[in-house]
């Protein structure tokens, strides 16, 4: 069967048991693998795609999850990482070296801003920030001769801007560079950016994909569609002296990007997840499509409730018809996820009072959990940003990130009502 629905892919993609095999993906709890001869081991060191060497590169349990996510996203292959931050970092380092630059929308996760604006800068890689709503002319003007990629978030955390994927892909491709999209909030259940021209997808699998706040993880998905020979990517098109002089585009063709990430960057950074973490992630993935529909339904009811409250200054949820990004959300998304950004009247003090009065919802440094949770971005995830950066990222001191869970909607609304009564 080809072109299976996302619900079916969640359950069956990545692992097909043979006669007598376990029905559930097994946990291969081993760091190492045995060979019959020294020659056989040497052959794998020459070409790790022949077999498994060590679980810092690959593990059968993790590989099953990688194959599942790749199929769900419509990509050619995927590589899991130990966190979403690691996925974002490697997605850029796989293309950029000291002296290079890349472009990113400013409305992205605060931790990613910190990674791009400070940590990568120390490595000599410049991030050129642009507004999510920049025109094509403005995007073209941001490019430099050394620009190697464009980065954006399908649904920004926590600004909830919606990326015009086709526009960003069109501009990126005009300059012969790939578009990298962080699709954590959307997941492939709501959007497959590759279908709209994106080339590389990254996720923090700790969020909706896992769904239960059990493990931290990330993933990079390669569409296999970008022609790396069309641009200036010496790391992919010239010999890698750290790996027997291999030329990734010549040896691996469409798999060049993802195999370079695994054979070179994973080898050196070692940010591969444990088999047990992948096993837990797979359990979450099996119910992803089902859960995302419920998240979206609950969130729309909660967003509409917030809209009617005289205690709320503004509600930002792309699923609302009066939202600035409603049309883009209708174009790219099958639902606007379960995350809502609200601004409580009275600023920071009122926002904190509302959050502390909630009883069902948890005040926690997490989002996209199976349980409703809230966070004050200016005090937590975006605490490291300057006032100017907060404004650029769409963060107001009174903003609350409200992540709607899977409790009954009536109970979530009752909790909100009693908490707002104390503001």
C-alpha positions as CSV (number, residue, x, y, z in Angstrom):
1,X,0.0,0.0,0.0
2,X,1.3,3.4,-1.0
3,X,0.2,6.9,0.1
4,X,-1.1,5.7,3.4
5,X,-2.9,8.1,5.7
6,X,-1.0,9.7,8.6
7,X,-3.1,7.7,11.1
8,X,-1.8,4.5,9.5
9,X,1.8,5.7,9.2
10,X,1.8,6.5,12.9
11,X,1.2,2.9,13.7
12,X,2.9,1.0,10.9
13,X,5.7,3.1,9.3
14,X,9.3,2.3,10.0
15,X,8.9,-1.3,11.3
16,X,7.4,-4.4,9.7
17,X,7.8,-7.5,11.8
18,X,8.5,-10.7,10.0
19,X,7.1,-14.2,10.8
20,X,7.6,-14.7,14.6
21,X,9.0,-11.2,15.2
22,X,7.8,-9.0,18.0
23,X,4.7,-6.9,17.1
24,X,6.1,-3.8,19.0
25,X,9.4,-2.3,18.0
26,X,12.0,-3.9,20.3
27,X,14.4,-2.1,22.5
28,X,17.9,-2.9,21.3
29,X,19.7,-2.1,24.5
30,X,23.3,-2.4,23.2
31,X,26.1,0.1,22.4
32,X,28.0,-2.3,20.1
33,X,27.6,-4.9,17.4
34,X,29.6,-8.1,16.6
35,X,31.4,-9.0,13.3
36,X,32.8,-12.3,12.0
37,X,36.2,-10.8,11.0
38,X,38.5,-7.8,11.2
39,X,38.0,-7.3,7.5
40,X,34.2,-7.0,8.0
41,X,34.7,-4.4,10.7
42,X,37.0,-2.4,8.5
43,X,34.5,-2.4,5.6
44,X,31.9,-0.8,7.8
45,X,34.4,1.9,8.9
46,X,34.9,2.6,5.2
47,X,31.1,2.8,4.6
48,X,28.9,2.9,7.8
49,X,25.8,2.5,5.6
50,X,26.8,-1.2,5.2
51,X,25.9,-2.1,8.8
52,X,26.0,-0.9,12.4
53,X,29.2,0.1,14.2
54,X,28.3,1.8,17.4
55,X,25.2,3.3,18.9
56,X,26.5,6.8,18.8
57,X,25.8,6.6,15.0
58,X,22.8,4.3,14.8
59,X,20.7,1.8,16.7
60,X,18.0,-0.5,15.4
61,X,15.3,0.9,17.7
62,X,16.2,4.5,16.9
63,X,16.4,3.6,13.2
64,X,12.8,2.3,13.2
65,X,11.6,5.6,14.6
66,X,13.7,7.6,12.1
67,X,12.2,5.6,9.2
68,X,8.7,6.3,10.6
69,X,9.2,10.0,11.0
70,X,10.8,10.3,7.5
71,X,7.7,8.5,5.9
72,X,5.3,10.7,7.9
73,X,7.0,13.9,6.7
74,X,7.4,12.6,3.1
75,X,11.2,12.7,3.4
76,X,13.9,10.4,2.1
77,X,15.5,9.7,5.5
78,X,15.8,11.1,9.0
79,X,18.3,11.2,11.9
80,X,17.2,11.4,15.5
81,X,19.1,13.5,18.0
82,X,19.2,13.8,21.8
83,X,17.2,17.1,21.7
84,X,15.5,19.6,19.4
85,X,18.3,22.0,20.1
86,X,20.8,19.5,18.8
87,X,18.7,19.0,15.7
88,X,18.6,22.7,14.9
89,X,22.3,23.0,15.6
90,X,23.3,20.1,13.3
91,X,20.9,21.2,10.6
92,X,22.9,24.4,10.3
93,X,26.4,23.1,11.0
94,X,25.9,20.5,8.2
95,X,26.0,23.4,5.8
96,X,27.7,26.4,7.4
97,X,31.3,26.8,8.5
98,X,33.3,29.7,10.0
99,X,32.8,32.7,7.7
100,X,29.4,31.6,6.4
101,X,25.9,33.1,7.1
102,X,22.3,31.9,7.1
103,X,19.0,33.7,7.3
104,X,16.4,33.0,10.0
105,X,13.0,34.5,10.9
106,X,13.1,36.4,14.1
107,X,9.9,34.8,15.4
108,X,11.3,31.5,16.6
109,X,11.9,29.7,19.9
110,X,14.0,31.7,22.3
111,X,16.5,28.9,22.8
112,X,17.0,28.8,19.1
113,X,17.6,32.6,19.0
114,X,20.2,32.1,21.6
115,X,21.9,29.3,19.7
116,X,21.8,31.3,16.4
117,X,22.6,34.8,17.7
118,X,25.3,33.9,20.3
119,X,26.7,30.4,20.2
120,X,27.0,30.0,16.4
121,X,28.3,33.6,16.3
122,X,31.2,32.4,18.5
123,X,32.0,29.8,15.8
124,X,32.1,32.5,13.1
125,X,28.7,31.8,11.7
126,X,26.4,34.8,11.2
127,X,22.7,34.6,11.6
128,X,20.8,37.3,9.6
129,X,17.4,37.7,11.2
130,X,14.4,38.8,9.1
131,X,10.8,39.3,10.0
132,X,8.4,36.4,9.5
133,X,6.2,38.7,7.4
134,X,9.0,40.2,5.3
135,X,8.3,40.7,1.6
136,X,10.1,38.7,-1.1
137,X,12.1,41.8,-1.9
138,X,13.1,42.2,1.7
139,X,14.1,38.5,1.9
140,X,16.2,38.7,-1.3
141,X,18.0,41.8,0.1
142,X,19.0,39.9,3.3
143,X,21.2,37.5,1.4
144,X,24.9,37.7,1.3
145,X,27.4,35.9,-1.0
146,X,28.2,33.5,1.9
147,X,24.6,32.7,2.9
148,X,24.0,29.0,3.0
149,X,20.4,28.4,4.2
150,X,17.1,29.9,5.3
151,X,15.4,28.8,8.6
152,X,11.9,29.3,9.9
153,X,9.2,27.7,12.1
154,X,5.9,26.5,10.7
155,X,4.2,27.7,13.9
156,X,6.5,29.9,15.9
157,X,7.0,29.3,19.6
158,X,5.4,31.2,21.3
159,X,4.5,34.0,18.9
160,X,2.4,31.6,16.8
161,X,3.2,33.3,13.5
162,X,2.6,31.1,10.5
163,X,5.4,30.7,8.1
164,X,4.6,31.3,4.4
165,X,6.5,28.2,3.4
166,X,6.1,28.5,-0.3
167,X,7.3,32.1,-0.3
168,X,10.4,31.4,1.8
169,X,11.2,28.3,-0.3
170,X,10.9,30.3,-3.5
171,X,13.3,32.9,-2.3
172,X,15.7,30.4,-0.8
173,X,15.8,28.4,-4.0
174,X,16.3,31.5,-6.1
175,X,19.7,31.8,-4.3
176,X,20.4,28.1,-4.5
177,X,20.1,27.5,-0.8
178,X,17.8,25.1,1.1
179,X,14.9,26.1,3.3
180,X,15.1,24.5,6.8
181,X,11.8,24.4,8.7
182,X,11.2,23.7,12.4
183,X,7.8,22.1,12.4
184,X,7.6,21.1,16.0
185,X,4.2,22.7,16.8
186,X,2.6,21.5,13.6
187,X,4.0,17.9,13.4
188,X,3.4,16.0,10.1
189,X,-0.2,15.4,11.4
190,X,-1.0,19.1,10.7
191,X,1.5,20.1,8.0
192,X,4.2,18.5,5.8
193,X,6.4,21.4,4.9
194,X,8.2,19.3,2.2
195,X,5.0,19.3,0.2
196,X,5.2,23.1,0.0
197,X,8.9,23.3,-1.0
198,X,10.9,23.0,2.3
199,X,14.1,20.9,2.0
200,X,15.0,20.0,5.6
201,X,12.7,19.6,8.5
202,X,13.6,19.6,12.2
203,X,11.5,18.8,15.2
204,X,11.8,18.9,19.0
205,X,10.3,15.4,19.4
206,X,10.0,16.2,23.2
207,X,6.8,18.1,22.3
208,X,3.7,16.8,20.5
209,X,5.5,13.8,18.9
210,X,6.3,12.3,22.3
211,X,3.2,14.0,23.8
212,X,3.7,12.7,27.4
213,X,6.7,14.6,28.7
214,X,8.7,11.4,29.0
215,X,11.9,12.1,27.1
216,X,13.9,14.9,25.4
217,X,14.7,14.4,21.7
218,X,14.9,15.9,18.3
219,X,15.0,14.8,14.6
220,X,16.3,16.1,11.3
221,X,14.4,15.0,8.1
222,X,15.9,15.2,4.7
223,X,13.5,15.7,1.8
224,X,16.2,14.4,-0.6
225,X,15.0,17.0,-3.2
226,X,17.6,19.7,-2.9
227,X,20.4,19.7,-5.6
228,X,23.5,20.4,-3.5
229,X,25.6,20.7,-6.6
230,X,23.6,23.8,-7.6
231,X,25.0,25.9,-4.8
232,X,28.2,26.5,-2.8
233,X,28.3,23.5,-0.4
234,X,31.9,22.3,-0.4
235,X,31.2,20.1,2.6
236,X,28.9,18.0,0.5
237,X,30.5,18.3,-2.9
238,X,34.2,18.2,-2.1
239,X,36.3,15.4,-0.4
240,X,35.8,15.0,3.3
241,X,39.3,14.3,4.6
242,X,38.0,13.2,7.9
243,X,36.2,10.3,6.2
244,X,38.6,8.8,3.6
245,X,38.1,11.7,1.2
246,X,34.5,10.7,0.5
247,X,32.4,13.1,-1.6
248,X,28.9,12.8,-0.2
249,X,27.0,13.9,-3.3
250,X,29.0,11.5,-5.5
251,X,28.7,8.5,-3.2
252,X,25.2,8.9,-1.7
253,X,23.3,11.1,-4.1
254,X,20.0,12.2,-2.7
255,X,21.0,11.0,0.8
256,X,24.1,13.2,0.8
257,X,22.9,15.7,3.4
258,X,21.5,13.3,6.0
259,X,24.4,10.9,5.7
260,X,27.0,13.7,6.1
261,X,25.1,14.7,9.2
262,X,25.3,11.2,10.6
263,X,28.8,10.2,9.5
264,X,30.6,13.5,10.2
265,X,28.6,15.5,12.8
266,X,27.0,12.7,14.8
267,X,30.4,11.1,14.9
268,X,32.0,14.2,16.4
269,X,29.2,15.6,18.5
270,X,27.6,12.4,19.7
271,X,24.1,13.7,20.3
272,X,22.3,10.4,19.4
273,X,19.4,9.3,21.6
274,X,19.3,6.2,23.6
275,X,17.3,3.2,22.4
276,X,14.9,3.4,25.3
277,X,14.2,7.1,24.6
278,X,13.3,6.1,21.0
279,X,11.1,3.3,22.2
280,X,9.1,5.9,24.3
281,X,9.0,8.3,21.4
282,X,7.5,5.6,19.2
283,X,4.7,5.0,21.7
284,X,3.9,8.7,21.4
285,X,4.0,8.7,17.7
286,X,1.5,5.9,17.5
287,X,-1.3,8.2,18.8
288,X,0.0,11.4,17.2
289,X,-2.6,11.9,14.6
290,X,-5.4,11.1,17.0
291,X,-4.1,13.4,19.7
292,X,-3.5,16.3,17.3
293,X,-7.1,16.4,16.3
294,X,-8.2,16.6,20.0
295,X,-5.6,19.2,20.8
296,X,-6.8,21.4,18.0
297,X,-10.5,21.0,18.9
298,X,-9.9,21.8,22.6
299,X,-7.7,24.7,21.8
300,X,-10.2,26.4,19.5
301,X,-12.8,26.3,22.2
302,X,-10.4,27.7,24.7
303,X,-9.2,30.4,22.3
304,X,-12.8,31.4,21.7
305,X,-13.4,31.6,25.5
306,X,-10.4,33.8,26.0
307,X,-11.7,36.1,23.2
308,X,-14.8,36.8,25.1
309,X,-13.1,37.6,28.5
310,X,-12.8,41.2,29.6
311,X,-9.6,40.1,31.5
312,X,-7.8,39.3,28.3
313,X,-6.2,42.0,26.2
314,X,-5.5,39.8,23.2
315,X,-5.6,36.2,22.0
316,X,-3.2,34.9,19.4
317,X,-4.3,31.6,17.8
318,X,-4.2,31.1,14.1
319,X,-7.3,29.0,14.2
320,X,-9.4,32.1,15.0
321,X,-11.0,33.7,11.9
322,X,-9.9,37.2,13.0
323,X,-6.3,36.1,13.4
324,X,-3.7,37.7,11.2
325,X,-2.4,34.3,10.1
326,X,-5.8,32.6,9.7
327,X,-5.5,32.4,5.9
328,X,-2.0,31.1,6.0
329,X,-3.1,28.6,8.6
330,X,-5.9,27.4,6.3
331,X,-3.4,27.0,3.5
332,X,-0.7,25.1,5.3
333,X,-2.2,23.5,8.4
334,X,-4.9,21.0,9.1
335,X,-5.3,22.6,12.5
336,X,-3.6,25.3,14.5
337,X,-2.2,23.0,17.2
338,X,-3.0,23.2,20.9
339,X,-0.9,26.2,21.8
340,X,-2.4,29.6,22.4
341,X,-0.7,32.9,23.3
342,X,-2.7,35.3,25.4
343,X,-1.9,38.7,26.8
344,X,-3.5,39.3,30.2
345,X,-4.6,42.9,31.0
346,X,-2.4,44.4,33.6
347,X,0.9,43.1,32.2
348,X,3.3,40.8,34.0
349,X,1.8,41.0,37.4
350,X,-1.7,40.0,36.2
351,X,-0.3,37.3,34.0
352,X,1.5,35.7,36.9
353,X,-1.5,36.0,39.2
354,X,-3.7,34.2,36.6
355,X,-1.1,31.5,36.1
356,X,-0.6,30.9,39.8
357,X,-4.3,30.6,40.3
358,X,-4.8,27.8,37.9
359,X,-5.5,24.4,39.5
360,X,-5.9,21.9,36.7
361,X,-3.2,23.4,34.4
362,X,0.4,23.0,35.4
363,X,2.9,25.9,35.5
364,X,5.9,24.2,33.9
365,X,8.7,24.7,31.5
366,X,7.2,22.6,28.8
367,X,4.7,22.8,26.0
368,X,2.6,20.5,23.8
369,X,2.1,18.0,26.7
370,X,-0.8,15.7,27.0
371,X,-1.8,17.7,30.0
372,X,-2.7,21.4,30.0
373,X,0.3,23.6,31.0
374,X,1.2,27.3,31.0
375,X,4.3,29.3,30.9
376,X,5.3,33.0,31.1
377,X,7.8,33.3,28.2
378,X,9.4,36.6,29.4
379,X,10.3,35.0,32.7
380,X,11.3,31.6,31.4
381,X,12.1,30.4,27.8
382,X,12.9,34.0,26.6
383,X,14.4,35.3,29.8
384,X,17.8,35.6,28.2
385,X,16.6,38.0,25.5
386,X,16.9,41.8,25.6
387,X,13.7,43.9,25.6
388,X,14.4,44.6,21.9
389,X,14.7,40.9,21.1
390,X,11.6,40.2,23.1
391,X,9.6,42.6,21.0
392,X,11.1,41.2,17.8
393,X,10.1,37.7,18.9
394,X,6.6,38.9,19.6
395,X,6.8,38.6,23.4
396,X,4.8,40.9,25.6
397,X,5.4,41.0,29.4
398,X,1.8,40.0,29.9
399,X,1.9,37.1,27.5
400,X,1.1,33.6,28.7
401,X,1.7,30.6,26.6
402,X,-1.3,28.4,27.2
403,X,-0.8,24.8,26.0
404,X,-4.1,23.1,25.9
405,X,-4.1,19.4,26.8
406,X,-6.4,16.5,26.4
407,X,-8.5,16.9,29.5
408,X,-12.3,17.4,28.8
409,X,-12.7,20.9,27.4
410,X,-15.4,21.8,30.0
411,X,-12.9,21.1,32.8
412,X,-10.2,23.2,31.2
413,X,-12.6,26.1,30.7
414,X,-13.8,25.8,34.3
415,X,-10.2,26.1,35.5
416,X,-9.6,29.2,33.4
417,X,-12.8,30.8,34.7
418,X,-11.9,30.4,38.3
419,X,-8.3,31.6,37.8
420,X,-9.4,34.7,35.8
421,X,-11.8,35.6,38.6
422,X,-8.8,36.1,40.8
423,X,-7.1,38.6,38.4
